[in-house]
Amino acid sequence: MSNSKHKDMKISFGVYRGHLVADIPNHYLNWLLEQDWFCKKFLDLKEQTEIELEYRKKFDIVID
């Protein structure tokens, strides 16, 4: 991704532990953003998740 804020961050928990945010399905990233514990505890990862989803929306990218 060419976004200057993009980082290759990995999820450190759950089903996708060890996976890059860029490789995780849209539905899971959207679900994470609905979780209070995620939004409060993982601020950098939350920001990266939002950036990734904005990028996917801009270019009509869906990862299942």
Beta strands, then each sheet from edge to edge (+ up, - down):
end
